[in-house]
Amino acid sequence: MDHELRRDAEGDPARPSKAVPGDGSRASLQLLLNEIFAELAAAKSVLLAVSGGPDSMALMLMAADWAAQTRSDLNVAPPQFHVATVDHALRPESQGEAAQVARWAQSLGLPHRTLVWTGAKPKTRIQERAREARYALLDAYAGEIGADYLLTAHHADDQAETILFRLLRGSGLSGLAGMPRAAERGSLIHLRPLLAFPKADLVAYCAAHAQPFIRDPSNDNPAFARTHLRKLAPLLAREGLDQKALLRLGIRAARTTAALDAKVDQLRANLDATRQPDLFRSSIGRLADEPAEIFVRFLAAEIGRFAPGKPLRLDRLEALAAAAQAALQNSKIWHGSLAGFALSLDGCQILTILPEKPRRRGRAATENSPSQQ
């Protein structure tokens, strides 16, 4: 192959380069593919989410090439790759596009399944809810085929855009870290192996393989917030907030977040705590003088243990943590709630977290529950 992707010594994405044809180019590409897919060597089954855009088509091409080279050069059976395309049924062309992806996947010897988002579609927050539906469909299909990994083709442009989106909405430090390369989704690992590469490299990769791709017109829809961000990006870049600066911010935020989380993990491990599926209880007097950020992350971790992956409103979490820590410092009794969980602190500095009892609604609930007035 005469085309390779490369990264500079500091890990920043670099432009695609034409390598000298022959074994050297093939070996260089194989080294890169081995690096990208290294985590998959022991996997049994891998699900690729492929929409048909240039990024996901590049991912599918890379996966097929890596599997073929692994089988040929190492005489090792690679994991079984499956391809899924989610048809959100929001555009009349989507069904035909999914069928086209199926043909491309089958030409590479990869089994394909179209997953359709059925039912009435929401009138508001359509992108957010479509994303939720998409991952629900992908998770269910991954379970059906016994996949260990779900791979998506998020790239450096997506990462920079995500960081900018969160920055403009006042996200906390963890949000500014952007999307993680790997994250647990229940028993599934969600891997984003292309985060280091800009979209231009992936388009060039498709071109080098004469691979057509689909262009989604919704990417230019002015009704969506991310379309406005793309128009804003050149202005911000002129002021110094370009893609490299945003990615650098993300790396630094991720590094700091990892350090803070390591501190919280150590703190939690040293607590003499009762942790059951529906109960947390521990004396937390030693946390009274911890920095506010550590206390916020401690509460987030203990609440999050009950419902992994459930997002917590940061502003509400911060207000809850501030009130709880003030009560702790003054040895006061305190009660609070967040995301369906009740928290209480007694006079002995013992914190208890429990799922809230279901609220009764209607006239009877009003008459019997003065606190709801």
N, C-alpha and C positions, 0 to 999 in steps of 0.2 A: 504494500500500500504506500502511496506517495504523500500521505497527509497525516500530520500528527498535531496534537494539542500539546502545548508546553506551558510550564509555570516558571517564573523566575525564582532565584535562590531564596527570596524572602516569602515565597508562597503566594504572591499576588498573581492574579490571572494575567497572562501575556497573550499577545496576538497569535493566531495560528500560523504555523510556518510550513513551508514546503520542504520536506526532507529529501535527501538523495534517495532515489528509488533503489529497491533491492533489499537484501537481508537486513541491513542496518536500520532502514526505515521500519521494516516489519518488527524487528526486535524492539525498537524504541516505542512503537505503538503498543506492543504487547506488555512492556514494562509499565506503561501508563495504565493500561486496562487492568493489569494485576493490582496496581495500587488502588484504583477506583473500586474494584470489586473484591478486594482482599477479604472483607468480612464475610463474604458469601461462600468461601471455600467449603465450609462444613455444613452449609444449609442443604436441606432436602428439596425445598420448593420455594420459589421466589415469584412474587407477583409484581409485574411492571404495570404502572398506570400510564397509559398512552392515549393522549387525546388526538394525536395526529399533527400537532404543531411541531416546529423544527426542534425544539428542545427535547420533547418526549420521543420523537423519531430518532434523534441522535442517541438517546439512551437505549432505545430498543436495538439499534444497529450495534452499539458498543457491547451490549449484553450478548447478542448473538455471536459477535466476533470473538469475544472473550471465551464463551462456551466452546466454540469451535477450536480455538487455539489451545485451550486447556486440554481438550480431548485429544487433539493431534500431537501437541508437543510434549505433554506430560503424561499422556495415556491415563488420564484421570477423568472419571465421569463428573461433569459439572452438575450443579443443581438443576432441576427442571424449571425452566422459565415459563411462566404463563403471562399472557397479556390481557388486560381488561381496559375497555373504553367505556366511560360513563356517558350515556346519552341523557342529558338533562331535559330533553324534550321541550326546550325553550325556543328553538328555532326550527323552521321547517326543513332545513338542510341537515340537521344533526343526525338523523337516521342514516342518510346516505354517507355522511362522513364516517360514522362508526363502521359501516360496512366496508368502506375503503381501507380503514386501518386494519380491519380483519384480513383483507386480501394481502396487505403489506406484511402483516405478521406471519401469515401462512406461507408467504414466499420465502421467509427466513426459517421456516420449520417450527414456528412457535404457535402453540394453541392460543386461541383468542375467544373472549367472551364479551358481549355487549351487555352492560348493566344499565337498565332504564329506570330513571326517576319517574315513578308513576304518581297519579293522584293530582289533586288541585295544587296549583303553584301559588306561593305567597305573593302578595301585592307589594310588600315592603321588605327591605333588607334581603333582596333576592340573591345577591352574591354570597352573603354570609350563610344563608340557608341552603343555597345550592352546594356550597362547600361542605356543610354538615351532612347533607344527603349523599354527596359524593363519597365522603369517607365512610359513612355508614354502609353504603353498598360495597365499597372496596373491602372493608373489614369483614363483612359477611362472606364475601366470595373467597377471601383469603382463608377464612376458617373452613370453608367448604373444600378447598383443595389442599388444606394442611400446610399453607405457606408459613415459612419462618420469617420472611421479610416482605415488606411492601416498599417498592422503590418508586419515587417520584422524581421528575426532572427539574426541580427547582434549581435555578442557576444564580450567578452573581448579580444579575440585574434584578431578579426577584428579591434577593436578599437585601440589596440596597434600597429597593422600593419599600419593602416591609419595614426596614429601620426608619426610613423617612416618614412613612405613614404613622408609625408609633410615636416618633419624635414630635410630630405636629399635634398629636392627641395627648401629649403629656404622659407618655408611658413611663413606668418605672424602669430601673436599671435592667431587670431581667428581660423586659420587653425590648429594650434597645439592643440586646444581644442578638436579636433576630431569630431566624429559624435554626434549630440545632441540626447538625448533620445526621444525628441518629437519636431517636426517641422511642420509648416503649409505648405501644398501643395495646394494652392487655398482654396477651402472649405473643404479640406480633412486634417486630422491630421495624419502625418506619425509617428508612434510610434515604437521604438526599445526597447521592454521591457526586453531583455536578455543581455543588455550591461554589466551588472555587473558580468556575469558568463562566465568562460572560456569554450572553446569548449569541453574539456575533461569531464566536468560535463554534458554537453548535450549529448555526446556520451553515458555516463554512464546512463543517464536518459532513453535513447532509449533501452539500454541493459536491464535495470530493467523492462521495459515493453515489452520485447521480440519483439521490433519493428525493422524490417530491415530498411535499408536506402541505398541510392544510393551514390556512390563515383564518383565525376566528375573528369575525367582525366585531364581536362584543368587546374586544380589547380597545376599540376606538369609540365605544359608546359613551357620550358625554354624561349620561345619567349616573355613571359609576365613579366613585371617588378616586380610584386609582388612575382613571383617565386624566383627571385634573392634575394629579401628581406628576404624570409623565409630561404634561405641558409645562408644569412649574419647574421641572428638573433642570432645563438649560439655564434658567435665571439663577437658580441656586448654585449651579456649577460655576457660573461666572463669579460668584461671591466666595468660591472656595469649597462649597459643600457639594462636591461631585461624587461619583460612584466610589472612587477610592477612599475619599474621606469618610463616607458613610460606612463602608465595609471596615475601615480602620476603627471607627467608633464601635461597630458591632463586636469586633474582636476584643477590644478593651473592655467593653461592658460584659462580654461573656467571661473573660478572665477574672474580672472582679466578682461577678456573680458566683463563679465556681469557688472562689476563695471564701466568700460569705457563706455559701451553702455548706462548705466543708466545716466551717466553724460551727454552724447550726447542727450539722450531723453529729459532731463530736459532743456538743452540749446535750443533745437529746439522748445520745448513747450513755452519758454519765448520769442521767436522771433515773432515780428509782421510781419508775412509772408503771401503772397498770394500763396496758394497751390491749383492748379487746375489739372485736368488730364493731361494737356500738358503744364503746366507752374509752375515754382517756381520763386518768386521774393521777395527779402527782403533786408533791410539794414543790413549788417553783420559787421559793424565797431567794435562791441564789441568782435568779434572773432579774431581780429588781433593778440592778444598776448596770445591766447590759445595755449597749447602745440601742437606740430605738429601732434601727434597721435589723439588728439581730433578733429583737423581740418580735418584730413584725414577721420575719421569716420563720421564727419558731412557731408562732400561731398558725401561719399558712401551712407549714409542714404537718402539724398535728391535725388540723381540720382537713387538709388534703388527703390524709391517710384514709379517711372514711369514704371519700369519693375521688379516687385518682383521676386526674385529667379534667375535673370540673373547675372551670375558671372562677376565681374570686375577684370581686370588684375591689381594685386596689385602694380607692379612696375610702371605701367602707372598712376594709381590712385595717388600714392605717388608723382610722378613727377608733375602731374597736381596740386595737393594740395600745393606743395611747391611753385610753380610758382604763384598760386592764392594768397597764404598767403603773399608772398613777395610783390606782387602788392598792396595788401590790406594795408600792413604796411607802404608802401611808397606813398599811395594815387595815384596810377597809374591806367590807363585804361588797361584792360587785357582781352584777349579772349583765349579760349581753347575748346577742345572737347574730349569726351570719350564715348565709347560704343554707338555711335549714338546720343549723346546729345551735344548741344552747350552751353557753359558757357561763360558769359561775366560779367565783373566788370567795372562799370563806375566810374567817378571821385568822385561821392558822396557815394562810398562804397556800392552800391546796386548791389547785385548778381542776375543774371537772368539765369535760366536754361530752355532750350527749346529742343524739339526733332530737330535734324538736318534736313534740307531740303534734299530730295532725290537728290543724285548726278546724273547729266546728263553724259552719257557716249557717246563715239564715237567722230567723227570729229567735229560735231557741238558743243559738250561740250568743246572740246579743244579750238576751235576758240573763243568761247564766255566766257571762264573762264580762264583768264591768271593765276589765283592762282593755277590752277591744273597743270601748266607746270612743 
